[in-house]
C-alpha cells in the first residue's frame, strides 16, 4: 500500500490514507482486465435475475384506489396514462416528515434528483409516477422548487401505501394492465431503491423488461432488436419505425463490439 497525506490533512491531524499501489499503465490495464471479468459476470447475473423477475406470478389488484392529481381525482388505472405498465414510487412528503413543508424526505429527494427523462420509459409503454400524502398544492410547489416538473406526482388519499408495503418506508411498486384489469408484478424497496433512476433500472423491474430480443423472457412477450427504439427525448413518435440512419449506426457499433471480443455485453 502507498501512504498519501495532503499538507492540509497533516496540519489538521486527519487520518492518513493507505492507498493501493502506484503502478505502470500496463500493470493498471492488467488489473482492470482482471476485475472486468468479475464485472461482466455480475452483469450477466443481474440479467438472469431480471429474467426471473419477468416470471414472477402476478397479483390481481381487486380494490379501487383514488388519488388526487393536478387535474382532479384519478384512479390507479388513470395513472397508467394509457400505457401498459406502471411504476409507482412512494415518496415521503407530508406532515411529520423531516423537511416538511419546504422539502420532502432527503432520501426520497435524492432519488427524485436522479430520475432520468421519463419519455424513454414511455417509449417502452411504461409510466413512472411518484405518490405522496401531501396535498397537490404543496406537491406542485415542491416540484417547481426542486426542478422535478417531468415527474408525474399524485396524492395518496386511501390505503394504497399500506396495501402495497410502502406506508412506513419508500419503495417502487410495478403494475401491468390487461384492459381495465390491473396486476401487481413486483416491489423494490430499501437499498434496492438506491439503483433506481435510470431507464434500465426501471425497465428491469417490470414484467415486460426492456422488451429486447436478447432478453430471456417468456414466449410471446413483446421484443424487438436492441438499441433501435432509442431516440432523442424530443423526437419519439408513437408507432413510428426506427430511424434508418440510427439503425445503420447502431448495427455498425454492434458489429465492432462483436469483432473486438466476440460479444456485445
N, C-alpha and C positions, 0 to 999 in steps of 0.2 A: 504494500500500500504506500501511497505518497501522501505526505503531510503538507497541507496548504492552509495558511492563515494570513488574512489580509492585515496590513498595518492597523487599520481601524479596529478590527476584531481583537488584535493583541492588546491594544490600548484599553478596550472595554472589557477585557477578560472573558471574551466569548469562547465557546468550545472550538477546539481545533478540528478541522475536517480531515478525516482519514480517507482520502480518495483512492479510486482504483489506480493501477499503474499507468504511467505515461508511455505510450508505445509508438512505433513507426506506423505510417499509413498502411503498409502491407499487413502488419500484425493486427491493426484495427479492423481491416476488412475481413481477415480470417475470423476474428472474434464475432464480428457482426454476422457472418455467414453461419457460424455455429449456432448463434441464438435464433437466426431466421428459421432454421429447421423446426425449432420448438414453436415459433410464432405461427408458421404455416399449419402445424399440427393443431394449434389452438383454433385457428380459423376454421379448419375442417370439422373440428369438434363442435364449434359453435353452429356451423351449418347443419350438422347432424341433429343437434338439439332443436334447432328451428324446425327441422323435418318432423321430429317427434311432436312438437307443439302443434303442427298442422294436422296431426292425427289425434289430438285431444278430443274427448267427447264434448258435445255442445250441450249447454243447459238452456232450456226454454225459459224465456222471461214472460211469466204469466201475468205479472202485476203491472198496472198502469202507473206511470210516473209523470209528474208535472214539474216543469222548470219555468222560471221567469227568464225570458230572453230580452234583447234590446227592443224588440217589437211586440212583446206580449207573451202570453202563455205558450209553452212548447211541450210536446210530448217527447218521449225517448225516440220515437220514430222520426219526429221532426229533426232531431239532432243529426240524423244521418245526412240531411240536406240532399236527399235523393240518391245518395251513393249506397253501395252495397255493404261497406264496412264502416265501423265507428270505433274510435278510441276516446274514452273519457278519462281525463286526468282530474283527480280530486285535489284541488289546491286549497290550502288553508288561508282564507282571507275572510275574517269575520270578527265580531267582538270576542275578546278573550285571547286572541292570537297575538303573539308578540309583534309589535309594529302597527297594530290597528290604531286609528283608521288610515294613517298615511301609507302604510306598507302592508303587503301580505307577508306570510311566513318567509323568513330569509332563505330557507332551503327551497321552498316552492318557487320563490322569486328567482333564485339562481337557475332552477330548472327552466323557468319561462324564458330566461335570457338566452338559453342555448337551443330553443326550439327553431328548427330550420323552416324555411318558407313552406307553408302548408300546401302550396299549389302543386308541388311534386307528389305529395301524398294523394291529393285529389285526382291526379292523373292516373293513379292506381286504384281509383274507385273507393277511396278511403278518406274519412273525415276525422279530424282531430278537434276535440272540444275540451275546454277547461270548465270545471264546475266548482263553485264555492257557495257558502251560505250568505255572503254579503249581498245587499241589495244591488240592483243594476246601476243605480246612480253612482254608487261607490266603485263598482267594477269599471264603469266607463271612465271615471276619474283616474283610477289606478292604471288602466291600460294606456291612457293618454300620457300620464306622467312617466311611465316606465318604458314606453315605446313598444307595447305589445298589441298594437292595433290589429295585426294579422291573425291573432288567436281568437277564435270564437269562444265566448266565456259566458256561461249561464249561471243562474242562481238555483240552488237546490231548495225545494220547498217541502219535501216529504222525507221518506225513509230511504231514499236511493242510496245515500252514503253508507248507512248501516247495513242495508241489504246486500251490498257488494263489497263489504270488508274495508271501507275507507272512511269510516266515521271517526276513527281515532288516529289514523295515520294516512299519509298520502299514498297514492297508487294509481296505476293505469289499468283500466278495465277495457277489454276488447270485445266487440259485439259484431255480429253479422246478421243480415236480414234476408228472408226469403219472402218477397212481397211485403206484407204487413207483419209477418211473424219475425220475432227478434230472438236471437240466441246469444248467450254469453259464451265466449270462446276461450278467454284467458285473462289472467291478472298478473301484473308485475308490480311489486311494491318494495318497500325498504331499500336496501342497497341496489336492488335491480334498477331502481329509478335513476341511479347515477349515470347509466349509459344511455338513457333516453334523450331524444332531442334531434337525432338525425333521421332522415327519411328511411334509412336502412334499419335502424333500431325499432322504429315504429312498424315497418312492414314485417320484420322478422317476428313480431309478437302476434301478428294477425293470423286468422285461419287460412287465408289465401297466400300469405307470404309475399315475396317480391314478384310473383307471377311471371317468372322467367324459366326458360327451358331447362337450364342446368339444375334447377332445384329438384329434390326428391319430394314430390307431392303426390297425393292420392290421384288415381285415374280420374280424368275429367275436369281437373282443376284448370282454371284459365292460365295459360302460359304462352309466352312469346319470346323471341330472341332477346338476349340481354343487351343493354345499352341503347337499343334502337328507339325506345319510347322516351328517352331523355329529351329535354328541351330547355330553352331559356325560360325563366319564370314568367315572362310576359308573352310567350308565344305558344302556349298549349291551346290546341283546338280539339274539343271532344270529338272522337271518332276519326280524326284525321290520320292519314297514313304517315309513317315516319319520313322525315326529310331525307331524300335520296342522297344528298351530299353528305349528311351526317352518317348515314348508313355506310357509305364508302369509307369515310374517315375511321369509324369505329371498327369496321372489318379489317382495315389495314393495321390498326392497333392490336387487335386480337391476334392477327397473324404474326406480328412482330414478337408478341409475348410467347406464342407457341414456338417460334423458331429459337427464341432465347433459352427457354428452359423446359419446353415440352408441355407447358400448362399455362392456363390463364389465371390461376389463383395462387 
